[in-house]
Amino acid sequence: MTNDTQHSSAHPLPQYVTGERIIIRPTTRADAPYLHQWWNNPAIMGPSGTGDGMQNYDEADVDAWFRRHIDNRKKEPRHFVICRRDGDQTPIGEFYISCDDRPGCVTFSISIGDTSLWGQGYASEAVLAYAAAVFEDNCCGAMRLDIPVNNTRAMRMAEAIGFQLEHTWANGLKRTLILTRDAFEMRRASLEKHS
């Protein structure tokens, strides 16, 4: 879920971000059926460290979540849906800023809810597109991602983008990885050189 710590940068968070195959946009009430399905699927939520999903959220729980985190946050939404760039802008996952407790940094989470798209690079594309947006807008100088130690797929994806290990949690369950603006620019230059 989200942590409502206020964003610490003078620059607003990017609200609409596009990639070659994706669009990241603020979550709306029309996305509720997708979120409800994803949050109750252990195969989707387990790799994020949530294990058994969101404790079997029912429609009332989803409605309460929307009232707390979407309806009352009109100024700067921080929960986004990742959509395919198709005619319907079909939702395929979620991306949210989970906290901003360190100046000049955003911590985020991402999940691809459409399991048929796993392994096709959609998460990488979404992270790269959002990183480019926050760094180009001078929104922050670093992005952090907390990954369960047993989620090797997410670790490989993050490291391929340029994230580096910052620390392992004291309980040993998660690792915090950081992507600085400089590391992102170096990685992006390397990717462009090889394409």
Contacts in CASP RR format, 6 or more apart in sequence:
PFRMAT RR
TARGET T0000
AUTHOR 0000-0000-0000
METHOD contacts of the structure
MODEL  1
MTNDTQHSSAHPLPQYVTGERIIIRPTTRADAPYLHQWWNNPAIMGPSGT
GDGMQNYDEADVDAWFRRHIDNRKKEPRHFVICRRDGDQTPIGEFYISCD
DRPGCVTFSISIGDTSLWGQGYASEAVLAYAAAVFEDNCCGAMRLDIPVN
NTRAMRMAEAIGFQLEHTWANGLKRTLILTRDAFEMRRASLEKHS
1 54 0 8 1.000
1 65 0 8 1.000
1 69 0 8 1.000
2 69 0 8 1.000
2 78 0 8 1.000
2 79 0 8 1.000
2 96 0 8 1.000
2 97 0 8 1.000
2 98 0 8 1.000
3 98 0 8 1.000
3 99 0 8 1.000
4 69 0 8 1.000
4 73 0 8 1.000
5 99 0 8 1.000
5 100 0 8 1.000
5 101 0 8 1.000
6 100 0 8 1.000
7 13 0 8 1.000
7 76 0 8 1.000
7 78 0 8 1.000
7 97 0 8 1.000
7 100 0 8 1.000
7 106 0 8 1.000
8 100 0 8 1.000
8 101 0 8 1.000
8 102 0 8 1.000
8 103 0 8 1.000
8 104 0 8 1.000
8 105 0 8 1.000
9 100 0 8 1.000
9 103 0 8 1.000
9 104 0 8 1.000
9 106 0 8 1.000
9 139 0 8 1.000
9 140 0 8 1.000
11 137 0 8 1.000
11 138 0 8 1.000
11 139 0 8 1.000
11 140 0 8 1.000
12 76 0 8 1.000
12 137 0 8 1.000
12 139 0 8 1.000
13 76 0 8 1.000
13 77 0 8 1.000
13 78 0 8 1.000
13 97 0 8 1.000
13 106 0 8 1.000
13 134 0 8 1.000
13 139 0 8 1.000
14 130 0 8 1.000
14 133 0 8 1.000
14 134 0 8 1.000
14 137 0 8 1.000
14 139 0 8 1.000
15 25 0 8 1.000
15 26 0 8 1.000
15 76 0 8 1.000
15 77 0 8 1.000
15 80 0 8 1.000
16 23 0 8 1.000
16 24 0 8 1.000
16 25 0 8 1.000
16 26 0 8 1.000
17 23 0 8 1.000
17 24 0 8 1.000
17 129 0 8 1.000
17 130 0 8 1.000
17 132 0 8 1.000
17 133 0 8 1.000
18 24 0 8 1.000
18 85 0 8 1.000
18 129 0 8 1.000
19 85 0 8 1.000
19 125 0 8 1.000
19 126 0 8 1.000
19 129 0 8 1.000
20 85 0 8 1.000
20 125 0 8 1.000
21 84 0 8 1.000
21 85 0 8 1.000
21 122 0 8 1.000
21 125 0 8 1.000
22 82 0 8 1.000
22 83 0 8 1.000
22 84 0 8 1.000
22 85 0 8 1.000
22 92 0 8 1.000
22 122 0 8 1.000
22 125 0 8 1.000
22 126 0 8 1.000
22 129 0 8 1.000
23 82 0 8 1.000
23 83 0 8 1.000
23 84 0 8 1.000
23 85 0 8 1.000
23 89 0 8 1.000
24 80 0 8 1.000
24 81 0 8 1.000
24 82 0 8 1.000
24 83 0 8 1.000
24 95 0 8 1.000
24 126 0 8 1.000
24 129 0 8 1.000
24 130 0 8 1.000
25 80 0 8 1.000
25 81 0 8 1.000
25 83 0 8 1.000
25 89 0 8 1.000
26 77 0 8 1.000
26 79 0 8 1.000
26 80 0 8 1.000
26 81 0 8 1.000
27 35 0 8 1.000
27 70 0 8 1.000
27 77 0 8 1.000
27 79 0 8 1.000
27 80 0 8 1.000
27 81 0 8 1.000
27 94 0 8 1.000
28 70 0 8 1.000
28 81 0 8 1.000
29 66 0 8 1.000
29 70 0 8 1.000
31 81 0 8 1.000
31 91 0 8 1.000
32 59 0 8 1.000
32 62 0 8 1.000
32 63 0 8 1.000
32 66 0 8 1.000
34 81 0 8 1.000
34 91 0 8 1.000
34 93 0 8 1.000
34 113 0 8 1.000
35 62 0 8 1.000
35 65 0 8 1.000
35 94 0 8 1.000
36 57 0 8 1.000
36 59 0 8 1.000
36 62 0 8 1.000
38 44 0 8 1.000
38 45 0 8 1.000
38 93 0 8 1.000
38 94 0 8 1.000
38 111 0 8 1.000
38 113 0 8 1.000
39 45 0 8 1.000
39 53 0 8 1.000
39 54 0 8 1.000
39 57 0 8 1.000
39 62 0 8 1.000
40 53 0 8 1.000
40 54 0 8 1.000
40 56 0 8 1.000
40 57 0 8 1.000
41 53 0 8 1.000
41 113 0 8 1.000
41 115 0 8 1.000
42 51 0 8 1.000
42 52 0 8 1.000
42 53 0 8 1.000
43 115 0 8 1.000
44 53 0 8 1.000
44 111 0 8 1.000
44 112 0 8 1.000
44 113 0 8 1.000
44 115 0 8 1.000
45 51 0 8 1.000
45 52 0 8 1.000
45 53 0 8 1.000
45 54 0 8 1.000
45 111 0 8 1.000
46 52 0 8 1.000
46 53 0 8 1.000
47 111 0 8 1.000
47 148 0 8 1.000
47 151 0 8 1.000
47 153 0 8 1.000
47 154 0 8 1.000
48 109 0 8 1.000
48 111 0 8 1.000
48 148 0 8 1.000
48 151 0 8 1.000
49 148 0 8 1.000
49 151 0 8 1.000
49 173 0 8 1.000
49 174 0 8 1.000
54 61 0 8 1.000
57 65 0 8 1.000
69 79 0 8 1.000
70 77 0 8 1.000
70 79 0 8 1.000
78 96 0 8 1.000
78 97 0 8 1.000
79 94 0 8 1.000
79 96 0 8 1.000
79 97 0 8 1.000
80 94 0 8 1.000
80 95 0 8 1.000
80 96 0 8 1.000
81 91 0 8 1.000
81 93 0 8 1.000
81 94 0 8 1.000
81 95 0 8 1.000
82 91 0 8 1.000
82 92 0 8 1.000
82 93 0 8 1.000
82 94 0 8 1.000
82 95 0 8 1.000
82 110 0 8 1.000
82 112 0 8 1.000
82 122 0 8 1.000
82 126 0 8 1.000
83 89 0 8 1.000
83 90 0 8 1.000
83 91 0 8 1.000
83 92 0 8 1.000
84 90 0 8 1.000
84 92 0 8 1.000
92 112 0 8 1.000
92 113 0 8 1.000
92 114 0 8 1.000
92 117 0 8 1.000
92 122 0 8 1.000
93 110 0 8 1.000
93 111 0 8 1.000
93 112 0 8 1.000
93 113 0 8 1.000
93 114 0 8 1.000
94 109 0 8 1.000
94 110 0 8 1.000
94 111 0 8 1.000
94 113 0 8 1.000
95 108 0 8 1.000
95 109 0 8 1.000
95 110 0 8 1.000
95 126 0 8 1.000
95 130 0 8 1.000
96 108 0 8 1.000
96 109 0 8 1.000
97 106 0 8 1.000
97 107 0 8 1.000
97 108 0 8 1.000
98 107 0 8 1.000
98 108 0 8 1.000
98 109 0 8 1.000
98 146 0 8 1.000
99 107 0 8 1.000
100 106 0 8 1.000
100 107 0 8 1.000
101 107 0 8 1.000
102 144 0 8 1.000
104 140 0 8 1.000
104 141 0 8 1.000
104 142 0 8 1.000
105 140 0 8 1.000
105 141 0 8 1.000
105 142 0 8 1.000
105 143 0 8 1.000
105 144 0 8 1.000
105 178 0 8 1.000
106 134 0 8 1.000
106 139 0 8 1.000
106 140 0 8 1.000
106 142 0 8 1.000
106 143 0 8 1.000
106 144 0 8 1.000
107 143 0 8 1.000
107 144 0 8 1.000
107 145 0 8 1.000
107 146 0 8 1.000
108 130 0 8 1.000
108 143 0 8 1.000
108 144 0 8 1.000
108 145 0 8 1.000
109 145 0 8 1.000
109 146 0 8 1.000
110 123 0 8 1.000
110 126 0 8 1.000
110 127 0 8 1.000
110 145 0 8 1.000
112 118 0 8 1.000
112 122 0 8 1.000
112 123 0 8 1.000
119 153 0 8 1.000
121 157 0 8 1.000
123 154 0 8 1.000
123 157 0 8 1.000
124 157 0 8 1.000
124 160 0 8 1.000
124 161 0 8 1.000
127 157 0 8 1.000
127 158 0 8 1.000
127 161 0 8 1.000
128 161 0 8 1.000
128 188 0 8 1.000
130 143 0 8 1.000
131 143 0 8 1.000
131 161 0 8 1.000
131 179 0 8 1.000
131 184 0 8 1.000
132 184 0 8 1.000
132 188 0 8 1.000
133 139 0 8 1.000
134 140 0 8 1.000
134 141 0 8 1.000
134 143 0 8 1.000
135 141 0 8 1.000
135 181 0 8 1.000
135 184 0 8 1.000
135 185 0 8 1.000
141 180 0 8 1.000
141 181 0 8 1.000
142 178 0 8 1.000
142 179 0 8 1.000
142 180 0 8 1.000
142 181 0 8 1.000
143 178 0 8 1.000
143 179 0 8 1.000
144 166 0 8 1.000
144 176 0 8 1.000
144 177 0 8 1.000
144 178 0 8 1.000
144 179 0 8 1.000
145 154 0 8 1.000
145 158 0 8 1.000
145 163 0 8 1.000
145 176 0 8 1.000
145 177 0 8 1.000
145 178 0 8 1.000
145 179 0 8 1.000
146 169 0 8 1.000
146 174 0 8 1.000
146 175 0 8 1.000
146 176 0 8 1.000
146 177 0 8 1.000
147 154 0 8 1.000
147 155 0 8 1.000
147 158 0 8 1.000
147 174 0 8 1.000
147 175 0 8 1.000
147 177 0 8 1.000
148 154 0 8 1.000
148 173 0 8 1.000
148 174 0 8 1.000
149 168 0 8 1.000
149 172 0 8 1.000
149 173 0 8 1.000
149 174 0 8 1.000
149 175 0 8 1.000
155 175 0 8 1.000
155 177 0 8 1.000
158 177 0 8 1.000
158 179 0 8 1.000
159 177 0 8 1.000
161 179 0 8 1.000
161 184 0 8 1.000
161 187 0 8 1.000
162 179 0 8 1.000
162 183 0 8 1.000
162 184 0 8 1.000
162 186 0 8 1.000
162 187 0 8 1.000
163 177 0 8 1.000
163 178 0 8 1.000
163 179 0 8 1.000
163 183 0 8 1.000
164 177 0 8 1.000
164 178 0 8 1.000
164 179 0 8 1.000
164 183 0 8 1.000
165 175 0 8 1.000
165 176 0 8 1.000
165 177 0 8 1.000
166 175 0 8 1.000
166 176 0 8 1.000
166 177 0 8 1.000
166 178 0 8 1.000
167 175 0 8 1.000
167 176 0 8 1.000
168 174 0 8 1.000
168 175 0 8 1.000
168 176 0 8 1.000
169 175 0 8 1.000
169 176 0 8 1.000
END
